[in-house]
Amino acid sequence: MGRRGRRRARRDANEQGAGKTNKRASRSEEKRREAFTSQQRSLTRRRTFIGALGFIPLVGALGCGSGVAFLCAIPEEWWLAIWAALFGSFLGITIRLILDRRKFQRGAASG
């Protein structure tokens, strides 16, 4: 085989290799996107549950303050402390969702 034939063979091999890496890159990007969406769904579900759960101590504290006797079995400070802990968790998960989304978008933009 002459010099031209070898050059063509190398060039063709390089083009085929580029196609394989392109497919591999798109598959890894697809896996990355799927992992991100599943993590976001999980965090959103958890945030919704904690947000709904946070209404229980809030109602307890407000009910005790308005004079509902059975809600005053637990001191109002405890109700508020439980509510503050749940609200802090809610805010923490919300901040994590926002930061993860920004990080993912920056990663997608950079290629």
C-alpha positions as CSV (number, residue, x, y, z in Angstrom):
1,M,0.0,0.0,0.0
2,G,1.3,3.4,-0.9
3,R,1.7,6.4,1.2
4,R,-1.7,7.9,0.1
5,G,-3.5,4.7,1.0
6,R,-2.0,4.7,4.5
7,R,-3.0,8.3,5.0
8,R,-6.6,7.6,3.9
9,A,-6.8,4.6,6.2
10,R,-5.6,6.6,9.1
11,R,-8.0,9.5,8.3
12,D,-10.9,7.1,8.0
13,A,-10.0,5.4,11.3
14,N,-9.8,8.8,13.0
15,E,-13.3,9.7,11.7
16,Q,-14.8,6.5,13.0
17,G,-13.2,7.0,16.4
18,A,-14.6,10.5,16.6
19,G,-18.1,9.0,15.9
20,K,-17.7,6.5,18.7
21,T,-16.5,9.2,21.2
22,N,-19.4,11.4,20.1
23,K,-21.9,8.6,20.9
24,R,-20.1,7.9,24.2
25,A,-20.2,11.5,25.1
26,S,-23.9,11.8,24.3
27,R,-24.7,8.7,26.3
28,S,-22.7,10.0,29.3
29,E,-24.6,13.3,29.1
30,E,-27.9,11.4,29.0
31,K,-26.9,9.4,32.1
32,R,-25.9,12.6,33.8
33,R,-29.2,14.2,33.0
34,E,-31.2,11.2,34.2
35,A,-29.3,11.1,37.5
36,F,-29.9,14.8,37.9
37,T,-33.7,14.6,37.3
38,S,-34.1,11.6,39.6
39,Q,-32.2,13.4,42.3
40,Q,-34.3,16.5,41.8
41,R,-37.5,14.5,42.0
42,S,-36.4,12.8,45.2
43,L,-35.5,16.1,46.8
44,T,-38.7,17.7,45.7
45,R,-40.8,14.9,47.2
46,R,-38.9,15.2,50.5
47,R,-39.3,18.9,50.5
48,T,-43.1,18.6,50.0
49,F,-43.4,16.1,52.8
50,I,-41.4,18.2,55.2
51,G,-43.4,21.3,54.2
52,A,-46.7,19.5,54.9
53,L,-45.3,18.1,58.1
54,G,-44.4,21.6,59.3
55,F,-48.0,22.7,59.5
56,I,-48.7,20.3,62.4
57,P,-46.5,22.1,65.0
58,L,-47.5,25.5,63.6
59,V,-51.2,24.7,64.1
60,G,-50.3,23.3,67.5
61,A,-48.6,26.5,68.6
62,L,-51.3,28.7,67.2
63,G,-54.1,26.5,68.7
64,C,-52.5,26.6,72.1
65,G,-52.1,30.4,71.9
66,S,-55.8,30.8,71.0
67,G,-56.9,28.6,73.9
68,V,-57.5,25.1,72.6
69,A,-56.8,23.1,75.8
70,F,-55.6,19.7,74.5
71,L,-53.0,21.4,72.3
72,C,-51.5,23.1,75.4
73,A,-50.5,19.6,76.8
74,I,-47.2,20.3,74.9
75,P,-45.6,23.7,75.8
76,E,-45.8,26.3,73.1
77,E,-42.1,26.7,73.0
78,W,-41.7,23.0,72.0
79,W,-44.2,23.4,69.3
80,L,-42.3,26.4,67.9
81,A,-39.0,24.6,68.3
82,I,-40.3,21.6,66.3
83,W,-41.7,24.0,63.7
84,A,-38.4,25.9,63.4
85,A,-36.5,22.7,62.9
86,L,-38.8,21.5,60.1
87,F,-38.9,25.0,58.5
88,G,-35.1,25.0,58.5
89,S,-35.0,21.6,56.9
90,F,-37.4,22.9,54.2
91,L,-35.3,25.9,53.5
92,G,-32.1,23.8,53.4
93,I,-33.6,21.4,50.8
94,T,-34.9,24.4,48.8
95,I,-31.5,26.0,48.7
96,R,-29.9,22.6,47.8
97,L,-32.3,22.2,44.9
98,I,-31.5,25.7,43.6
99,L,-27.7,25.3,43.9
100,D,-27.8,21.8,42.3
101,R,-29.8,23.1,39.4
102,R,-27.3,26.0,38.8
103,K,-24.4,23.6,39.0
104,F,-26.0,21.2,36.5
105,Q,-26.8,24.1,34.1
106,R,-23.2,25.4,34.4
107,G,-21.9,21.9,33.6
108,A,-24.2,21.5,30.6
109,A,-23.2,25.0,29.3
110,S,-19.5,24.2,29.6
111,G,-19.9,21.0,27.6
